């Protein structure tokens, strides 16, 4: 397992929050900066630290680092 940092933007589609394209960041500080820079273009943006199984690519144990605007709950596997 390895810790990875991701940024996930959300758009509103017919009143529902829909996740956009996930971006990877090199560290927690970078993820927070990217999320902040993207915040004005989306309904919400979240930066997460997640555990990734290097063999399967499965992501678990999401930990919210930063939130801007509205975000949906990220389900943990």
Backbone as JSON Lines, residues from 0, in Angstrom:
{"i":0,"aa":"X","n":[0.84,-1.19,0.0],"ca":[0.0,0.0,0.0],"c":[0.88,1.25,0.0]}
{"i":1,"aa":"X","n":[0.44,2.24,-0.74],"ca":[1.16,3.51,-0.81],"c":[0.15,4.65,-0.62]}
{"i":2,"aa":"X","n":[0.6,5.74,0.0],"ca":[-0.28,6.9,0.15],"c":[-0.13,7.78,-1.09]}
{"i":3,"aa":"X","n":[-1.27,8.15,-1.67],"ca":[-1.3,9.03,-2.84],"c":[-2.17,10.22,-2.5]}
{"i":4,"aa":"X","n":[-1.99,11.29,-3.24],"ca":[-2.75,12.52,-3.01],"c":[-3.52,12.85,-4.28]}
{"i":5,"aa":"X","n":[-4.83,13.03,-4.14],"ca":[-5.67,13.31,-5.3],"c":[-6.52,14.55,-5.07]}
{"i":6,"aa":"X","n":[-6.89,15.17,-6.18],"ca":[-7.77,16.33,-6.17],"c":[-8.97,15.97,-7.03]}
{"i":7,"aa":"X","n":[-10.17,16.17,-6.5],"ca":[-11.39,15.78,-7.19],"c":[-12.34,16.97,-7.27]}
{"i":8,"aa":"X","n":[-12.59,17.47,-8.49],"ca":[-13.54,18.57,-8.65],"c":[-14.97,18.04,-8.78]}
{"i":9,"aa":"X","n":[-15.95,18.84,-8.43],"ca":[-17.37,18.47,-8.55],"c":[-18.11,19.56,-9.31]}
{"i":10,"aa":"X","n":[-19.0,19.13,-10.2],"ca":[-19.89,20.04,-10.93],"c":[-21.32,19.73,-10.53]}
{"i":11,"aa":"X","n":[-22.19,20.72,-10.69],"ca":[-23.61,20.48,-10.47],"c":[-24.24,20.14,-11.81]}
{"i":12,"aa":"X","n":[-24.92,18.99,-11.86],"ca":[-25.65,18.56,-13.04],"c":[-27.06,18.22,-12.61]}
{"i":13,"aa":"X","n":[-28.01,19.01,-13.07],"ca":[-29.42,18.84,-12.7],"c":[-29.61,18.79,-11.19]}
{"i":14,"aa":"X","n":[-28.9,19.65,-10.5],"ca":[-29.03,19.77,-9.05],"c":[-28.23,18.76,-8.25]}
{"i":15,"aa":"X","n":[-27.54,17.84,-8.91],"ca":[-26.73,16.85,-8.22],"c":[-25.25,17.12,-8.41]}
{"i":16,"aa":"X","n":[-24.45,16.81,-7.4],"ca":[-23.0,16.95,-7.53],"c":[-22.44,15.74,-8.25]}
{"i":17,"aa":"X","n":[-21.65,16.01,-9.29],"ca":[-21.06,14.94,-10.1],"c":[-19.55,15.13,-10.09]}
{"i":18,"aa":"X","n":[-18.78,14.07,-9.76],"ca":[-17.33,14.21,-9.74],"c":[-16.76,14.37,-11.15]}
{"i":19,"aa":"X","n":[-15.73,15.19,-11.25],"ca":[-15.04,15.4,-12.51],"c":[-13.81,14.52,-12.59]}
{"i":20,"aa":"X","n":[-12.87,14.92,-13.44],"ca":[-11.66,14.15,-13.63],"c":[-10.7,14.33,-12.45]}
{"i":21,"aa":"X","n":[-10.28,13.2,-11.88],"ca":[-9.38,13.21,-10.75],"c":[-7.98,13.6,-11.2]}
{"i":22,"aa":"X","n":[-7.3,14.41,-10.38],"ca":[-5.9,14.77,-10.64],"c":[-5.05,14.28,-9.5]}
{"i":23,"aa":"X","n":[-3.86,13.83,-9.81],"ca":[-2.94,13.38,-8.77],"c":[-1.98,14.51,-8.43]}
{"i":24,"aa":"X","n":[-1.59,14.57,-7.16],"ca":[-0.62,15.57,-6.7],"c":[0.56,14.83,-6.07]}
{"i":25,"aa":"X","n":[1.69,15.51,-5.98],"ca":[2.9,14.87,-5.47],"c":[2.95,14.79,-3.94]}
{"i":26,"aa":"X","n":[2.23,15.69,-3.27],"ca":[2.21,15.67,-1.8],"c":[0.96,16.4,-1.31]}
{"i":27,"aa":"X","n":[0.75,16.38,0.0],"ca":[-0.46,16.98,0.58],"c":[-0.54,18.49,0.33]}
{"i":28,"aa":"X","n":[0.56,19.18,0.48],"ca":[0.57,20.64,0.28],"c":[0.22,20.97,-1.17]}
{"i":29,"aa":"X","n":[0.79,20.23,-2.1],"ca":[0.51,20.43,-3.52],"c":[-0.97,20.15,-3.82]}
{"i":30,"aa":"X","n":[-1.54,19.11,-3.23],"ca":[-2.95,18.78,-3.45],"c":[-3.84,19.92,-2.97]}
{"i":31,"aa":"X","n":[-3.54,20.48,-1.81],"ca":[-4.33,21.6,-1.29],"c":[-4.21,22.83,-2.19]}
{"i":32,"aa":"X","n":[-3.01,23.1,-2.7],"ca":[-2.82,24.26,-3.59],"c":[-3.57,24.07,-4.9]}
{"i":33,"aa":"X","n":[-3.51,22.88,-5.47],"ca":[-4.22,22.6,-6.72],"c":[-5.72,22.76,-6.51]}
{"i":34,"aa":"X","n":[-6.24,22.2,-5.41],"ca":[-7.67,22.31,-5.12],"c":[-8.08,23.78,-4.98]}
{"i":35,"aa":"X","n":[-7.29,24.55,-4.28],"ca":[-7.6,25.98,-4.12],"c":[-7.61,26.73,-5.43]}
{"i":36,"aa":"X","n":[-6.67,26.4,-6.31],"ca":[-6.58,27.06,-7.62],"c":[-7.76,26.68,-8.51]}
{"i":37,"aa":"X","n":[-8.31,25.48,-8.34],"ca":[-9.43,25.02,-9.16],"c":[-10.78,25.47,-8.62]}
{"i":38,"aa":"X","n":[-10.84,25.91,-7.38],"ca":[-12.09,26.16,-6.68],"c":[-13.04,27.12,-7.39]}
{"i":39,"aa":"X","n":[-12.53,28.14,-8.04],"ca":[-13.41,29.13,-8.68],"c":[-14.1,28.59,-9.93]}
{"i":40,"aa":"X","n":[-13.62,27.48,-10.48],"ca":[-14.19,26.93,-11.71],"c":[-15.18,25.79,-11.5]}
{"i":41,"aa":"X","n":[-15.39,25.38,-10.25],"ca":[-16.24,24.23,-9.96],"c":[-17.18,24.52,-8.8]}
{"i":42,"aa":"X","n":[-18.25,23.72,-8.66],"ca":[-19.17,23.85,-7.53],"c":[-18.44,23.51,-6.24]}
{"i":43,"aa":"X","n":[-17.46,22.62,-6.34],"ca":[-16.66,22.23,-5.19],"c":[-15.43,21.49,-5.63]}
{"i":44,"aa":"X","n":[-14.4,21.49,-4.79],"ca":[-13.16,20.77,-5.06],"c":[-12.67,20.22,-3.73]}
{"i":45,"aa":"X","n":[-12.19,18.97,-3.75],"ca":[-11.66,18.35,-2.53],"c":[-10.29,17.77,-2.81]}
{"i":46,"aa":"X","n":[-9.42,17.86,-1.81],"ca":[-8.1,17.22,-1.86],"c":[-8.12,16.09,-0.84]}
{"i":47,"aa":"X","n":[-7.67,14.92,-1.26],"ca":[-7.68,13.74,-0.4],"c":[-6.32,13.08,-0.38]}
{"i":48,"aa":"X","n":[-6.04,12.4,0.74],"ca":[-4.94,11.43,0.82],"c":[-5.63,10.08,0.83]}
{"i":49,"aa":"X","n":[-5.18,9.16,-0.01],"ca":[-5.79,7.83,-0.09],"c":[-4.71,6.76,-0.05]}
{"i":50,"aa":"X","n":[-5.07,5.59,0.42],"ca":[-4.18,4.43,0.38],"c":[-4.46,3.7,-0.93]}
{"i":51,"aa":"X","n":[-3.41,3.4,-1.68],"ca":[-3.56,2.74,-2.97],"c":[-2.81,1.41,-2.95]}
{"i":52,"aa":"X","n":[-3.53,0.35,-3.33],"ca":[-2.9,-0.96,-3.49],"c":[-2.16,-0.91,-4.82]}
{"i":53,"aa":"X","n":[-0.84,-0.97,-4.78],"ca":[-0.01,-0.81,-5.98],"c":[-0.28,-1.89,-7.03]}
{"i":54,"aa":"X","n":[-0.69,-3.08,-6.6],"ca":[-0.94,-4.16,-7.54],"c":[-2.28,-4.03,-8.24]}
{"i":55,"aa":"X","n":[-3.34,-3.76,-7.48],"ca":[-4.68,-3.71,-8.06],"c":[-5.12,-2.31,-8.47]}
{"i":56,"aa":"X","n":[-4.5,-1.28,-7.86],"ca":[-4.91,0.1,-8.13],"c":[-6.1,0.54,-7.3]}
{"i":57,"aa":"X","n":[-6.6,-0.32,-6.41],"ca":[-7.74,0.02,-5.57],"c":[-7.36,1.1,-4.57]}
{"i":58,"aa":"X","n":[-8.28,2.07,-4.39],"ca":[-8.06,3.15,-3.44],"c":[-8.94,2.93,-2.22]}
{"i":59,"aa":"X","n":[-8.38,3.09,-1.01],"ca":[-9.13,2.95,0.23],"c":[-8.72,4.03,1.21]}
{"i":60,"aa":"X","n":[-9.44,4.11,2.3],"ca":[-9.14,5.01,3.41],"c":[-8.95,6.47,2.99]}
{"i":61,"aa":"X","n":[-9.94,7.06,2.29],"ca":[-9.78,8.47,1.92],"c":[-9.79,9.37,3.15]}
{"i":62,"aa":"X","n":[-8.87,10.32,3.16],"ca":[-8.77,11.3,4.26],"c":[-8.82,12.68,3.63]}
{"i":63,"aa":"X","n":[-9.83,13.46,3.99],"ca":[-10.02,14.79,3.42],"c":[-8.93,15.73,3.93]}
{"i":64,"aa":"X","n":[-8.22,16.35,3.0],"ca":[-7.16,17.32,3.35],"c":[-7.67,18.75,3.27]}
{"i":65,"aa":"X","n":[-8.48,19.04,2.25],"ca":[-9.0,20.39,2.05],"c":[-10.29,20.31,1.24]}
{"i":66,"aa":"X","n":[-11.19,21.24,1.52],"ca":[-12.46,21.29,0.81],"c":[-12.78,22.73,0.45]}
{"i":67,"aa":"X","n":[-13.22,22.93,-0.79],"ca":[-13.65,24.24,-1.26],"c":[-15.02,24.05,-1.88]}
{"i":68,"aa":"X","n":[-16.03,24.78,-1.4],"ca":[-17.37,24.66,-1.95],"c":[-18.03,23.35,-1.53]}
{"i":69,"aa":"X","n":[-19.0,22.92,-2.35],"ca":[-19.77,21.71,-2.06],"c":[-19.08,20.48,-2.63]}
{"i":70,"aa":"X","n":[-19.01,19.43,-1.83],"ca":[-18.46,18.17,-2.32],"c":[-19.38,17.04,-1.9]}
{"i":71,"aa":"X","n":[-19.31,15.93,-2.6],"ca":[-20.07,14.74,-2.24],"c":[-19.2,13.89,-1.32]}
{"i":72,"aa":"X","n":[-19.85,13.02,-0.57],"ca":[-19.1,12.13,0.32],"c":[-18.35,11.11,-0.54]}
{"i":73,"aa":"X","n":[-17.08,10.93,-0.25],"ca":[-16.27,9.94,-0.96],"c":[-16.35,8.65,-0.17]}
{"i":74,"aa":"X","n":[-16.85,7.61,-0.81],"ca":[-17.04,6.34,-0.11],"c":[-15.74,5.59,0.02]}
{"i":75,"aa":"X","n":[-15.52,5.03,1.19],"ca":[-14.32,4.24,1.45],"c":[-14.6,2.77,1.17]}
{"i":76,"aa":"X","n":[-13.64,2.1,0.52],"ca":[-13.82,0.67,0.23],"c":[-13.48,-0.14,1.45]}
